[in-house]
Amino acid sequence: MNAVALGAQTPPVSDPMAFRNVLGHFPTGVVLITGITEDGEPVGMIVGSFTSVSLDPPLVGFLPTVASSTFKKLRTASSFCVNVLAADQEELCRRFAGRAPNKFEDIEWTPAPSGAPVLDGAVAYIDCTFESITDAGDHYIVVGAVQELQVCSPVAPLLFFQGGYGRFAPLSLHAPFETDLIRGVRRAERHSSTMKQLAASLDADISTMAVIGDEMAVIVSGTGEFHDGQRLGERIPLMPPMGEMCLAWEDEETIERWLARALPADECTPQDYRVRLQAARDRGWSVTMRGDYADDEVYSVLREYSSGLYTPAQERRLREIIAQTSSGYAPVDFGAEGSYDVDSLLAPVRDAAGKVRLVLRASGLPQGASGAQVLAWAQELVRTAEEMSGAED
């Protein structure tokens, strides 16, 4: 589209509806500005125009309308506090944006250092004194000097977009129901009886994980329930050390992309991971051993990731925890005299073209197993995976 055609479709800047519509395509955070008025009463107003102004000195700002009766009360306060609202505080947001006579009734809050209210459940608060108030058309530009600030609950924030409320959603929030995923689910369900038999034979939990782009998702349990902390629908980022079974037979370009996702803090080198991939190819299966990390913490963070209600900081924490599990993925030679605490065994389930689409996983295995026992478990797991492979549904 050229500039002339674009200009022909542009409404006048003076059109308030056009102005509102275009600016509505820019999402904003939602905050509650609170204070204690000169008569000692708490006051609060919802603002979608809050912004950081300066780092040195620390200044923030927001833009209330000139006609706002709430701001008229707020500016009588000696200070104000910015409450960053959480994604689950939409109802509270609507309450303060409305005309209820006593908006703080039954609302739990504690005073910030300045005395202004900090509402329970807020993501963070920023306590300020008034630095300046400047006229700007039908709004004021209010600049505050930051005195205190704190993250109270590092959860996803509430957003405002095109006249509605929403939440932050990373690009990987929902696993797409691609054709390959649907086929994988059908394949696993078709072999559910076989998976149950395997679970009984190994005295273990059997599940399948589908490969979905740069993630794996737990899709079917062979026993109808999960005992090792995993849940149906749980998603795992496909990054070292996770995903050896998915990557072992892939082309070099795909393997390089996988290696590039490893965290810089990971003690393992790309060559270490290539050794593991080769071990998986040679065996036809892979193994993870019990480590010195806390399973409960791993699964707790995985559940946050699966829910989609996580922040970038929480995603970074997940990736750090995954990196901590690297030691458990090192290739192990199972000797006859040894005793082994296996966390899980994995085998590939291939489609008609021979590509790995599912991973069959055995977990919750008896601990202190002999090397011969582990190898026998692996062979039985591989036989079941091969039975599940082949022709499409």
C-alpha positions as a Markdown table, in Angstrom:
| # | Residue | x | y | z |
|---|---|---|---|---|
| 1 | Met | 0.0 | 0.0 | 0.0 |
| 2 | Asn | 1.5 | 3.4 | -1.0 |
| 3 | Ala | 1.4 | 6.6 | 1.0 |
| 4 | Val | -1.4 | 8.1 | -1.1 |
| 5 | Ala | -3.7 | 5.2 | -0.6 |
| 6 | Leu | -3.0 | 5.1 | 3.1 |
| 7 | Gly | -3.7 | 8.8 | 3.5 |
| 8 | Ala | -7.0 | 8.5 | 1.6 |
| 9 | Gln | -8.3 | 6.1 | 4.4 |
| 10 | Thr | -7.1 | 8.2 | 7.3 |
| 11 | Pro | -9.9 | 10.0 | 9.2 |
| 12 | Pro | -9.4 | 13.6 | 10.5 |
| 13 | Val | -7.2 | 13.8 | 13.7 |
| 14 | Ser | -9.9 | 16.0 | 15.2 |
| 15 | Asp | -12.4 | 13.1 | 15.2 |
| 16 | Pro | -12.5 | 12.0 | 18.8 |
| 17 | Met | -13.8 | 8.5 | 18.0 |
| 18 | Ala | -11.0 | 7.9 | 15.4 |
| 19 | Phe | -8.4 | 9.1 | 18.0 |
| 20 | Arg | -9.8 | 6.8 | 20.6 |
| 21 | Asn | -10.0 | 3.9 | 18.2 |
| 22 | Val | -6.4 | 4.2 | 16.9 |
| 23 | Leu | -4.9 | 4.7 | 20.4 |
| 24 | Gly | -7.0 | 1.8 | 21.6 |
| 25 | His | -4.8 | -0.5 | 19.6 |
| 26 | Phe | -2.0 | 0.2 | 22.0 |
| 27 | Pro | -2.3 | -2.0 | 25.2 |
| 28 | Thr | -1.7 | -0.3 | 28.5 |
| 29 | Gly | -1.2 | -1.5 | 32.0 |
| 30 | Val | -3.9 | -0.9 | 34.6 |
| 31 | Val | -3.0 | 0.8 | 38.0 |
| 32 | Leu | -5.0 | 2.1 | 40.9 |
| 33 | Ile | -3.7 | 5.4 | 42.2 |
| 34 | Thr | -4.5 | 5.8 | 45.9 |
| 35 | Gly | -4.0 | 8.4 | 48.5 |
| 36 | Ile | -5.4 | 9.8 | 51.8 |
| 37 | Thr | -7.3 | 13.0 | 51.3 |
| 38 | Glu | -6.9 | 16.1 | 53.5 |
| 39 | Asp | -10.0 | 15.0 | 55.4 |
| 40 | Gly | -8.4 | 11.6 | 56.2 |
| 41 | Glu | -10.4 | 9.4 | 53.8 |
| 42 | Pro | -8.9 | 6.9 | 51.4 |
| 43 | Val | -9.4 | 7.7 | 47.7 |
| 44 | Gly | -8.6 | 5.7 | 44.6 |
| 45 | Met | -8.8 | 6.1 | 40.8 |
| 46 | Ile | -8.1 | 3.7 | 38.0 |
| 47 | Val | -5.5 | 4.9 | 35.5 |
| 48 | Gly | -4.4 | 3.4 | 32.1 |
| 49 | Ser | -1.9 | 6.2 | 31.4 |
| 50 | Phe | 0.7 | 5.4 | 34.0 |
| 51 | Thr | 4.3 | 5.5 | 32.9 |
| 52 | Ser | 7.9 | 5.6 | 34.0 |
| 53 | Val | 9.4 | 9.1 | 33.5 |
| 54 | Ser | 12.9 | 9.2 | 34.8 |
| 55 | Leu | 15.4 | 6.8 | 36.4 |
| 56 | Asp | 17.7 | 9.5 | 37.9 |
| 57 | Pro | 15.9 | 11.0 | 39.8 |
| 58 | Pro | 13.2 | 8.3 | 39.9 |
| 59 | Leu | 10.1 | 9.8 | 38.6 |
| 60 | Val | 6.8 | 8.3 | 37.4 |
| 61 | Gly | 3.7 | 9.9 | 35.9 |
| 62 | Phe | 0.0 | 9.5 | 35.0 |
| 63 | Leu | -2.6 | 11.5 | 33.2 |
| 64 | Pro | -6.0 | 12.0 | 34.8 |
| 65 | Thr | -8.7 | 14.0 | 33.1 |
| 66 | Val | -9.4 | 17.6 | 34.1 |
| 67 | Ala | -13.0 | 16.7 | 34.7 |
| 68 | Ser | -12.1 | 13.8 | 37.2 |
| 69 | Ser | -13.8 | 14.4 | 40.5 |
| 70 | Thr | -11.7 | 11.7 | 42.0 |
| 71 | Phe | -8.5 | 13.4 | 41.1 |
| 72 | Lys | -9.8 | 16.6 | 42.6 |
| 73 | Lys | -9.9 | 14.7 | 45.9 |
| 74 | Leu | -6.6 | 12.9 | 45.3 |
| 75 | Arg | -4.6 | 16.1 | 44.7 |
| 76 | Thr | -5.5 | 17.2 | 48.2 |
| 77 | Ala | -3.4 | 14.3 | 49.5 |
| 78 | Ser | 0.3 | 14.8 | 50.4 |
| 79 | Ser | 1.3 | 11.7 | 48.5 |
| 80 | Phe | -0.1 | 9.0 | 46.2 |
| 81 | Cys | 0.6 | 5.3 | 45.7 |
| 82 | Val | 0.5 | 3.4 | 42.4 |
| 83 | Asn | -1.0 | -0.1 | 42.8 |
| 84 | Val | -0.1 | -2.3 | 39.8 |
| 85 | Leu | -3.2 | -4.5 | 39.5 |
| 86 | Ala | -3.0 | -8.3 | 38.9 |
| 87 | Ala | -4.8 | -10.1 | 36.1 |
| 88 | Asp | -7.3 | -11.5 | 38.5 |
| 89 | Gln | -8.3 | -8.1 | 39.9 |
| 90 | Glu | -10.6 | -7.0 | 37.1 |
| 91 | Glu | -13.6 | -6.9 | 39.3 |
| 92 | Leu | -11.8 | -4.7 | 41.8 |
| 93 | Cys | -10.7 | -2.5 | 38.8 |
| 94 | Arg | -14.3 | -2.1 | 37.6 |
| 95 | Arg | -15.4 | -1.2 | 41.1 |
| 96 | Phe | -13.0 | 1.7 | 41.4 |
| 97 | Ala | -13.7 | 2.8 | 37.8 |
| 98 | Gly | -17.4 | 3.0 | 38.6 |
| 99 | Arg | -19.5 | 5.3 | 40.7 |
| 100 | Ala | -19.8 | 3.3 | 43.9 |
| 101 | Pro | -20.1 | 5.7 | 46.9 |
| 102 | Asn | -17.7 | 3.9 | 49.2 |
| 103 | Lys | -15.2 | 2.0 | 47.0 |
| 104 | Phe | -13.0 | 1.0 | 49.8 |
| 105 | Glu | -15.8 | -0.8 | 51.7 |
| 106 | Asp | -14.7 | -4.4 | 52.6 |
| 107 | Ile | -11.4 | -3.9 | 50.6 |
| 108 | Glu | -8.3 | -5.2 | 52.4 |
| 109 | Trp | -5.4 | -2.8 | 52.3 |
| 110 | Thr | -2.3 | -1.8 | 54.2 |
| 111 | Pro | -0.7 | 1.7 | 54.3 |
| 112 | Ala | 2.4 | 2.4 | 52.2 |
| 113 | Pro | 5.2 | 4.2 | 54.0 |
| 114 | Ser | 3.5 | 7.5 | 53.1 |
| 115 | Gly | 0.2 | 6.1 | 54.5 |
| 116 | Ala | -1.5 | 5.8 | 51.0 |
| 117 | Pro | -3.4 | 2.4 | 50.6 |
| 118 | Val | -1.7 | -0.6 | 49.1 |
| 119 | Leu | -4.4 | -3.1 | 48.1 |
| 120 | Asp | -4.0 | -6.8 | 49.0 |
| 121 | Gly | -3.2 | -8.8 | 45.9 |
| 122 | Ala | -1.5 | -6.0 | 43.9 |
| 123 | Val | 1.5 | -7.0 | 41.8 |
| 124 | Ala | 3.6 | -4.0 | 43.1 |
| 125 | Tyr | 3.3 | -0.6 | 44.7 |
| 126 | Ile | 5.1 | 2.7 | 44.0 |
| 127 | Asp | 4.8 | 5.3 | 46.7 |
| 128 | Cys | 5.3 | 8.9 | 45.6 |
| 129 | Thr | 5.1 | 12.5 | 46.5 |
| 130 | Phe | 3.7 | 15.0 | 44.0 |
| 131 | Glu | 6.5 | 16.5 | 41.9 |
| 132 | Ser | 4.4 | 18.5 | 39.5 |
| 133 | Ile | 1.0 | 18.9 | 37.9 |
| 134 | Thr | 0.9 | 20.3 | 34.4 |
| 135 | Asp | -2.1 | 21.2 | 32.1 |
| 136 | Ala | -2.2 | 19.1 | 28.9 |
| 137 | Gly | -5.4 | 19.8 | 27.0 |
| 138 | Asp | -8.3 | 17.9 | 28.7 |
| 139 | His | -5.9 | 16.1 | 31.0 |
| 140 | Tyr | -3.2 | 16.8 | 33.6 |
| 141 | Ile | 0.3 | 15.4 | 33.5 |
| 142 | Val | 1.0 | 14.4 | 37.0 |
| 143 | Val | 4.6 | 13.6 | 37.8 |
| 144 | Gly | 5.5 | 11.9 | 41.1 |
| 145 | Ala | 8.8 | 11.5 | 42.9 |
| 146 | Val | 9.3 | 7.9 | 43.9 |
| 147 | Gln | 9.9 | 7.4 | 47.6 |
| 148 | Glu | 9.4 | 3.7 | 48.1 |
| 149 | Leu | 8.5 | 0.8 | 45.8 |
| 150 | Gln | 8.2 | -3.0 | 46.1 |
| 151 | Val | 7.0 | -6.0 | 44.2 |
| 152 | Cys | 4.4 | -7.7 | 46.3 |
| 153 | Ser | 3.2 | -10.6 | 44.2 |
| 154 | Pro | 5.1 | -11.3 | 40.9 |
| 155 | Val | 2.1 | -12.5 | 38.9 |
| 156 | Ala | 0.7 | -11.5 | 35.5 |
| 157 | Pro | -0.6 | -7.9 | 35.5 |
| 158 | Leu | -4.0 | -6.7 | 34.3 |
| 159 | Leu | -4.0 | -5.0 | 30.9 |
| 160 | Phe | -6.5 | -2.8 | 29.0 |
| 161 | Phe | -6.8 | -3.1 | 25.2 |
| 162 | Gln | -9.5 | -1.9 | 22.8 |
| 163 | Gly | -12.0 | -1.2 | 25.5 |
| 164 | Gly | -11.6 | -4.5 | 27.4 |
| 165 | Tyr | -9.5 | -6.0 | 30.1 |
| 166 | Gly | -7.1 | -8.9 | 29.6 |
| 167 | Arg | -3.8 | -10.3 | 30.7 |
| 168 | Phe | -0.2 | -10.7 | 29.5 |
| 169 | Ala | 0.0 | -13.8 | 27.3 |
| 170 | Pro | 3.5 | -15.0 | 26.1 |
| 171 | Leu | 3.5 | -16.2 | 22.5 |
| 172 | Ser | 3.8 | -19.8 | 23.7 |
| 173 | Leu | 0.7 | -19.5 | 26.0 |
| 174 | His | -1.4 | -22.1 | 24.2 |
| 175 | Ala | -0.3 | -25.2 | 22.5 |
| 176 | Pro | -1.8 | -25.1 | 18.9 |
| 177 | Phe | -4.0 | -28.0 | 18.1 |
| 178 | Glu | -2.1 | -28.9 | 14.9 |
| 179 | Thr | -2.8 | -31.9 | 12.8 |
| 180 | Asp | 0.2 | -33.7 | 14.2 |
| 181 | Leu | -0.9 | -33.1 | 17.8 |
| 182 | Ile | -4.4 | -34.5 | 17.1 |
| 183 | Arg | -2.9 | -37.5 | 15.4 |
| 184 | Gly | -0.6 | -38.0 | 18.3 |
| 185 | Val | -3.5 | -37.9 | 20.8 |
| 186 | Arg | -5.5 | -40.4 | 18.7 |
| 187 | Arg | -2.5 | -42.7 | 18.4 |
| 188 | Ala | -1.9 | -42.7 | 22.2 |
| 189 | Glu | -5.6 | -43.3 | 22.9 |
| 190 | Arg | -5.7 | -46.1 | 20.5 |
| 191 | His | -2.9 | -47.8 | 22.4 |
| 192 | Ser | -4.2 | -47.0 | 25.9 |
| 193 | Ser | -4.8 | -50.6 | 26.8 |
| 194 | Thr | -1.2 | -51.4 | 25.8 |
| 195 | Met | 0.1 | -48.5 | 27.9 |
| 196 | Lys | -1.9 | -49.8 | 30.9 |
| 197 | Gln | -0.4 | -53.2 | 30.5 |
| 198 | Leu | 3.1 | -51.7 | 30.4 |
| 199 | Ala | 2.3 | -49.6 | 33.5 |
| 200 | Ala | 1.3 | -52.8 | 35.3 |
| 201 | Ser | 4.3 | -54.7 | 34.0 |
| 202 | Leu | 6.9 | -52.1 | 35.1 |
| 203 | Asp | 5.0 | -51.0 | 38.2 |
| 204 | Ala | 5.4 | -47.4 | 36.9 |
| 205 | Asp | 3.5 | -44.5 | 35.6 |
| 206 | Ile | 3.2 | -44.4 | 31.8 |
| 207 | Ser | 2.5 | -41.3 | 29.8 |
| 208 | Thr | 3.0 | -39.8 | 26.4 |
| 209 | Met | 4.3 | -36.4 | 25.4 |
| 210 | Ala | 3.6 | -34.7 | 22.1 |
| 211 | Val | 6.1 | -32.6 | 20.3 |
| 212 | Ile | 4.5 | -29.2 | 19.6 |
| 213 | Gly | 6.9 | -26.8 | 17.9 |
| 214 | Asp | 9.4 | -25.8 | 20.6 |
| 215 | Glu | 7.6 | -27.6 | 23.4 |
| 216 | Met | 6.4 | -30.9 | 24.6 |
| 217 | Ala | 3.0 | -31.5 | 26.2 |
| 218 | Val | 1.8 | -34.3 | 28.4 |
| 219 | Ile | -1.3 | -35.6 | 26.5 |
| 220 | Val | -2.2 | -39.0 | 27.7 |
| 221 | Ser | -1.7 | -41.1 | 30.8 |
| 222 | Gly | -1.5 | -44.8 | 30.5 |
| 223 | Thr | -3.0 | -45.3 | 33.9 |
| 224 | Gly | -5.6 | -42.5 | 33.9 |
| 225 | Glu | -3.7 | -40.5 | 36.5 |
| 226 | Phe | -0.3 | -39.1 | 37.3 |
| 227 | His | 1.6 | -40.0 | 40.5 |
| 228 | Asp | 5.0 | -38.3 | 39.9 |
| 229 | Gly | 3.8 | -34.7 | 40.0 |
| 230 | Gln | 2.9 | -34.3 | 36.3 |
| 231 | Arg | -0.5 | -33.3 | 35.1 |
| 232 | Leu | -2.4 | -33.8 | 31.8 |
| 233 | Gly | -1.7 | -30.8 | 29.5 |
| 234 | Glu | 1.6 | -29.9 | 31.3 |
| 235 | Arg | 4.0 | -28.3 | 28.9 |
| 236 | Ile | 7.8 | -28.4 | 28.9 |
| 237 | Pro | 10.0 | -26.1 | 26.9 |
| 238 | Leu | 12.0 | -28.1 | 24.3 |
| 239 | Met | 15.4 | -26.9 | 25.4 |
| 240 | Pro | 18.6 | -28.6 | 26.7 |
| 241 | Pro | 18.6 | -30.9 | 28.6 |
| 242 | Met | 14.9 | -31.6 | 27.8 |
| 243 | Gly | 14.0 | -33.2 | 24.6 |
| 244 | Glu | 16.8 | -35.6 | 23.7 |
| 245 | Met | 14.4 | -38.2 | 22.5 |
| 246 | Cys | 12.7 | -35.7 | 20.3 |
| 247 | Leu | 15.9 | -34.3 | 18.8 |
| 248 | Ala | 18.2 | -37.4 | 18.5 |
| 249 | Trp | 17.1 | -38.2 | 14.9 |
| 250 | Glu | 16.5 | -34.6 | 13.7 |
| 251 | Asp | 18.6 | -32.8 | 11.1 |
| 252 | Glu | 21.6 | -30.6 | 12.1 |
| 253 | Glu | 19.8 | -27.3 | 11.7 |
| 254 | Thr | 17.0 | -28.4 | 14.1 |
| 255 | Ile | 19.6 | -29.7 | 16.6 |
| 256 | Glu | 21.5 | -26.4 | 16.4 |
| 257 | Arg | 18.3 | -24.5 | 17.2 |
| 258 | Trp | 17.7 | -26.7 | 20.2 |
| 259 | Leu | 21.3 | -26.2 | 21.4 |
| 260 | Ala | 20.9 | -22.5 | 21.0 |
| 261 | Arg | 18.1 | -22.5 | 23.6 |
| 262 | Ala | 20.5 | -23.7 | 26.4 |
| 263 | Leu | 21.0 | -21.2 | 29.2 |
| 264 | Pro | 24.4 | -19.5 | 29.4 |
| 265 | Ala | 24.6 | -20.6 | 33.0 |
| 266 | Asp | 24.3 | -24.3 | 32.0 |
| 267 | Glu | 27.4 | -26.1 | 32.9 |
| 268 | Cys | 27.1 | -28.5 | 30.0 |
| 269 | Thr | 28.6 | -27.6 | 26.6 |
| 270 | Pro | 27.0 | -28.2 | 23.2 |
| 271 | Gln | 29.4 | -31.1 | 22.8 |
| 272 | Asp | 28.1 | -32.7 | 26.0 |
| 273 | Tyr | 24.6 | -32.5 | 24.6 |
| 274 | Arg | 25.7 | -34.0 | 21.3 |
| 275 | Val | 27.2 | -36.9 | 23.2 |
| 276 | Arg | 23.8 | -37.4 | 24.9 |
| 277 | Leu | 22.0 | -37.3 | 21.6 |
| 278 | Gln | 24.4 | -39.9 | 20.2 |
| 279 | Ala | 23.8 | -42.1 | 23.2 |
| 280 | Ala | 20.0 | -41.9 | 22.6 |
| 281 | Arg | 20.5 | -42.8 | 19.0 |
| 282 | Asp | 22.7 | -45.7 | 19.8 |
| 283 | Arg | 20.3 | -47.1 | 22.5 |
| 284 | Gly | 17.0 | -46.2 | 20.9 |
| 285 | Trp | 15.9 | -44.8 | 24.3 |
| 286 | Ser | 17.1 | -42.4 | 26.9 |
| 287 | Val | 17.2 | -42.2 | 30.7 |
| 288 | Thr | 17.1 | -39.5 | 33.4 |
| 289 | Met | 18.4 | -40.2 | 36.9 |
| 290 | Arg | 17.2 | -38.8 | 40.2 |
| 291 | Gly | 19.1 | -35.6 | 40.9 |
| 292 | Asp | 19.8 | -33.3 | 43.9 |
| 293 | Tyr | 17.1 | -30.8 | 42.7 |
| 294 | Ala | 13.6 | -30.8 | 44.3 |
| 295 | Asp | 11.0 | -32.4 | 42.1 |
| 296 | Asp | 8.3 | -30.5 | 43.8 |
| 297 | Glu | 9.8 | -27.2 | 42.7 |
| 298 | Val | 10.2 | -28.4 | 39.2 |
| 299 | Tyr | 6.6 | -29.5 | 38.9 |
| 300 | Ser | 5.4 | -26.4 | 40.6 |
| 301 | Val | 7.1 | -24.1 | 38.1 |
| 302 | Leu | 6.0 | -26.3 | 35.2 |
| 303 | Arg | 2.4 | -25.9 | 36.4 |
| 304 | Glu | 2.8 | -22.1 | 36.3 |
| 305 | Tyr | 4.2 | -22.4 | 32.8 |
| 306 | Ser | 1.3 | -24.7 | 31.7 |
| 307 | Ser | -1.3 | -22.4 | 33.0 |
| 308 | Gly | 0.0 | -19.5 | 30.9 |
| 309 | Leu | -0.4 | -17.2 | 34.0 |
| 310 | Tyr | 3.3 | -16.5 | 34.3 |
| 311 | Thr | 5.5 | -13.5 | 33.8 |
| 312 | Pro | 8.8 | -13.4 | 31.9 |
| 313 | Ala | 10.6 | -13.5 | 35.2 |
| 314 | Gln | 8.8 | -16.7 | 36.1 |
| 315 | Glu | 9.7 | -18.2 | 32.7 |
| 316 | Arg | 13.3 | -17.3 | 33.3 |
| 317 | Arg | 13.1 | -19.1 | 36.7 |
| 318 | Leu | 11.6 | -22.2 | 34.9 |
| 319 | Arg | 14.5 | -22.2 | 32.5 |
| 320 | Glu | 17.0 | -22.0 | 35.3 |
| 321 | Ile | 15.4 | -24.9 | 37.1 |
| 322 | Ile | 15.4 | -27.0 | 33.9 |
| 323 | Ala | 19.1 | -26.2 | 33.5 |
| 324 | Gln | 19.7 | -27.5 | 37.0 |
| 325 | Thr | 18.4 | -30.9 | 36.0 |
| 326 | Ser | 21.2 | -31.4 | 33.4 |
| 327 | Ser | 23.3 | -33.7 | 35.6 |
| 328 | Gly | 20.4 | -36.2 | 35.6 |
| 329 | Tyr | 20.5 | -36.6 | 31.8 |
| 330 | Ala | 24.1 | -37.7 | 31.5 |
| 331 | Pro | 24.5 | -41.0 | 29.7 |
| 332 | Val | 24.8 | -43.9 | 32.2 |
| 333 | Asp | 26.4 | -47.3 | 31.6 |
| 334 | Phe | 24.4 | -49.7 | 33.6 |
| 335 | Gly | 26.8 | -52.2 | 35.1 |
| 336 | Ala | 25.8 | -55.6 | 36.6 |
| 337 | Glu | 26.9 | -54.7 | 40.1 |
| 338 | Gly | 25.4 | -51.2 | 40.3 |
| 339 | Ser | 22.2 | -49.9 | 42.0 |
| 340 | Tyr | 20.4 | -47.2 | 40.1 |
| 341 | Asp | 17.7 | -44.6 | 41.0 |
| 342 | Val | 16.0 | -44.0 | 37.7 |
| 343 | Asp | 13.7 | -41.0 | 37.4 |
| 344 | Ser | 12.3 | -41.8 | 33.9 |
| 345 | Leu | 12.9 | -43.9 | 30.8 |
| 346 | Leu | 11.8 | -42.5 | 27.4 |
| 347 | Ala | 11.4 | -44.1 | 24.0 |
| 348 | Pro | 10.4 | -42.5 | 20.6 |
| 349 | Val | 7.0 | -43.1 | 18.9 |
| 350 | Arg | 7.3 | -42.4 | 15.2 |
| 351 | Asp | 4.8 | -41.5 | 12.6 |
| 352 | Ala | 4.5 | -43.2 | 9.2 |
| 353 | Ala | 7.4 | -41.1 | 7.8 |
| 354 | Gly | 9.7 | -42.2 | 10.7 |
| 355 | Lys | 9.6 | -38.8 | 12.5 |
| 356 | Val | 9.4 | -38.7 | 16.3 |
| 357 | Arg | 5.9 | -37.2 | 17.1 |
| 358 | Leu | 5.4 | -38.7 | 20.5 |
| 359 | Val | 7.6 | -39.8 | 23.4 |
| 360 | Leu | 6.6 | -42.7 | 25.6 |
| 361 | Arg | 7.7 | -42.1 | 29.2 |
| 362 | Ala | 7.9 | -44.4 | 32.2 |
| 363 | Ser | 8.3 | -42.7 | 35.5 |
| 364 | Gly | 7.8 | -43.6 | 39.2 |
| 365 | Leu | 9.9 | -46.7 | 38.7 |
| 366 | Pro | 11.1 | -48.7 | 41.7 |
| 367 | Gln | 14.3 | -47.2 | 43.1 |
| 368 | Gly | 17.6 | -49.1 | 43.7 |
| 369 | Ala | 17.2 | -51.2 | 40.6 |
| 370 | Ser | 20.0 | -53.3 | 39.2 |
| 371 | Gly | 21.6 | -52.5 | 35.8 |
| 372 | Ala | 20.0 | -55.6 | 34.3 |
| 373 | Gln | 16.6 | -54.5 | 35.6 |
| 374 | Val | 16.9 | -51.0 | 34.1 |
| 375 | Leu | 17.9 | -52.5 | 30.7 |
| 376 | Ala | 15.0 | -54.9 | 30.8 |
| 377 | Trp | 12.6 | -52.0 | 31.5 |
| 378 | Ala | 14.0 | -50.0 | 28.6 |
| 379 | Gln | 13.6 | -52.9 | 26.2 |
| 380 | Glu | 10.0 | -53.4 | 27.2 |
| 381 | Leu | 9.4 | -49.6 | 26.8 |
| 382 | Val | 11.0 | -49.6 | 23.4 |
| 383 | Arg | 8.9 | -52.6 | 22.3 |
| 384 | Thr | 5.7 | -50.8 | 23.3 |
| 385 | Ala | 6.8 | -47.6 | 21.5 |
| 386 | Glu | 7.5 | -49.5 | 18.3 |
| 387 | Glu | 4.0 | -51.1 | 18.6 |
| 388 | Met | 2.5 | -47.6 | 18.8 |
| 389 | Ser | 4.6 | -46.3 | 15.8 |
| 390 | Gly | 3.8 | -46.7 | 12.1 |
| 391 | Ala | 0.7 | -46.0 | 10.1 |
| 392 | Glu | -1.3 | -42.8 | 10.7 |
| 393 | Asp | -4.8 | -42.8 | 12.2 |
